[in-house]
Amino acid sequence: MKTRQLSEYIQRALTEMQPNFQWKVVQNSEQHIVEVFFTFKVDVDKDVQVQDSEGKLNEPGVIQFEDAIAFYDPAISHASPQHYLQAFEMNFRIGIEKGYVDAILKQLNIVATQGSAQLRDFAEDDTIGQFDLQWSERNFNGTLKTMKATNRYDRTYLKFADEKEESFIDKIKKEDESDSVERI
């Protein structure tokens, strides 16, 4: 994979991983944040009613859970880490190591898979009062340690690529550097 852009890398890595959840990667250039929204659902009896934290009831026969993780630079991002399942700090000028991102995505797949089973248990057991998805920092750190110990940790940096279009002046400067000639 030759990409050096964080959001593109995550998109490709999740496509190849084929995780147990649906997902969408959003790069917000204005807020300097990359978000990975994910959702999973479980089929339940049509008479099971569950209310979420916003007061919405589930559709008959299905309970759907949604959450997100984020990559942000605390120096420039307009992010509220507490609004995410997990938020990962990075320096957008330097980037973040691919191995670290790979461990995050692997842990996300595990958390979502376990969450799906826990959501099913929650729907079927009246004694369970609440469902919360939990990120295990201990398991995540174990994944990082294992990847490094087995030489599967890639230290190549992925950067937050700003989607702003290159200015006309910058384009001219690049052309001058390469001695390009243009006919008018």
C-alpha positions in Angstrom: 0.0 0.0 0.0 1.7 3.2 -1.1 -0.8 5.7 0.3 0.6 8.2 2.9 -2.8 9.8 3.7 -4.4 8.6 7.0 -8.0 8.6 5.9 -7.2 6.7 2.6 -5.1 4.2 4.5 -7.9 3.5 7.0 -10.4 3.2 4.2 -8.2 0.6 2.4 -7.2 -1.3 5.5 -10.9 -1.7 6.7 -11.9 -2.8 3.2 -9.2 -5.5 3.2 -10.0 -6.4 6.8 -13.7 -7.0 6.1 -14.6 -6.2 9.7 -17.7 -7.3 11.5 -19.4 -3.9 11.3 -20.3 -1.2 8.8 -18.1 1.8 8.7 -17.4 5.2 7.2 -14.2 7.2 7.3 -14.6 11.0 7.4 -11.8 13.5 7.1 -12.9 16.9 8.4 -10.3 19.4 7.1 -11.9 22.3 8.9 -11.7 20.7 12.3 -8.5 18.8 11.6 -9.9 15.4 12.6 -10.3 12.0 11.0 -13.3 10.1 12.3 -14.2 6.4 11.8 -17.9 5.9 12.3 -19.0 2.4 12.8 -22.3 0.6 13.4 -23.5 -2.9 14.0 -26.9 -4.4 14.6 -28.5 -7.5 16.0 -31.8 -9.0 15.1 -34.3 -9.3 18.0 -37.9 -10.3 18.5 -40.3 -7.7 17.1 -41.7 -7.0 20.6 -38.3 -6.0 22.1 -38.2 -2.3 22.7 -34.9 -0.5 23.6 -34.5 3.2 24.1 -31.1 4.9 23.4 -29.5 7.7 25.3 -31.3 10.3 23.1 -34.7 8.8 23.8 -35.1 7.0 20.4 -36.7 3.6 20.2 -35.3 0.8 18.1 -37.0 -0.3 14.9 -39.1 -3.5 15.3 -36.9 -6.6 15.0 -33.5 -4.9 15.1 -31.3 -3.0 17.5 -28.6 -0.9 15.9 -25.6 0.6 17.7 -23.4 3.4 16.4 -20.2 5.0 17.7 -17.0 6.5 16.4 -13.3 6.7 17.0 -11.2 9.8 16.1 -7.7 10.8 15.2 -6.9 14.4 16.2 -4.1 16.9 16.9 -4.8 18.5 20.3 -2.9 21.6 19.3 -5.1 22.4 16.3 -8.1 20.1 16.2 -11.6 21.1 17.3 -12.4 17.8 18.9 -14.1 16.6 22.1 -12.4 13.3 22.8 -15.1 12.3 25.3 -17.6 12.2 22.5 -15.9 9.1 21.0 -15.5 5.5 21.9 -11.8 6.4 21.8 -9.8 9.3 20.5 -6.2 9.1 19.4 -3.8 12.1 19.6 -1.4 12.7 16.8 0.7 15.5 15.3 -0.8 16.2 11.9 2.5 17.6 10.6 4.5 14.5 11.6 1.7 12.0 11.2 1.0 8.7 13.0 2.7 5.3 12.5 1.0 2.7 10.3 1.6 0.0 12.9 -0.3 2.1 15.5 -3.2 2.6 13.2 -3.2 -1.1 12.3 -3.4 -2.0 16.0 -6.3 0.5 16.5 -8.2 -1.1 13.6 -7.6 -4.6 14.9 -8.7 -3.6 18.4 -11.8 -1.8 16.9 -12.8 -5.0 15.1 -12.5 -7.0 18.3 -14.4 -4.4 20.4 -17.2 -4.3 17.8 -17.4 -8.1 17.5 -17.6 -8.4 21.3 -20.1 -5.5 21.4 -22.4 -7.2 19.0 -22.5 -10.3 21.2 -23.0 -8.2 24.3 -25.8 -6.2 22.6 -27.5 -9.5 21.7 -27.2 -10.6 25.4 -28.5 -7.2 26.5 -31.6 -7.6 24.2 -32.3 -11.1 25.4 -31.7 -10.8 29.2 -34.1 -8.5 31.1 -31.7 -8.4 34.1 -29.0 -6.5 32.1 -30.0 -2.8 32.6 -27.7 -1.1 30.2 -25.4 -1.7 27.2 -22.1 0.2 26.9 -19.3 -0.5 24.4 -15.9 -0.5 26.1 -12.5 0.1 24.6 -9.9 -2.0 26.4 -6.6 -0.1 26.7 -4.9 -3.1 28.2 -5.9 -5.3 25.2 -4.9 -2.5 22.8 -1.4 -2.2 24.4 -1.1 -6.0 24.3 -1.8 -5.9 20.5 0.9 -3.2 20.1 3.4 -5.2 22.1 2.7 -8.4 20.1 2.9 -6.6 16.7 6.3 -5.1 17.7 7.6 -8.4 19.1 6.7 -10.2 15.9 8.0 -7.5 13.5 4.6 -6.8 12.2 4.6 -3.1 13.3 5.2 -0.7 10.4 6.9 2.6 11.5 6.0 4.4 8.3 4.1 7.6 9.0 0.7 8.4 7.7 -0.2 12.1 7.5 -3.4 14.0 7.6 -3.6 15.2 4.0 -5.4 18.6 3.8 -8.0 18.5 1.1 -7.6 22.2 0.2 -6.8 22.7 -3.4 -3.3 23.9 -4.3 -3.2 27.6 -5.1 -2.4 28.9 -8.6 0.8 30.5 -7.3 1.9 27.2 -5.7 1.3 25.4 -9.1 3.4 28.0 -10.9 6.2 27.6 -8.4 6.2 23.8 -8.9 6.4 24.3 -12.7 9.3 26.8 -12.3 11.2 24.2 -10.2 10.9 21.6 -13.0 11.5 24.0 -15.9 8.3 23.2 -17.5 7.2 25.0 -20.6 3.6 25.7 -21.4 2.2 26.9 -24.8 -0.4 29.6 -24.7 
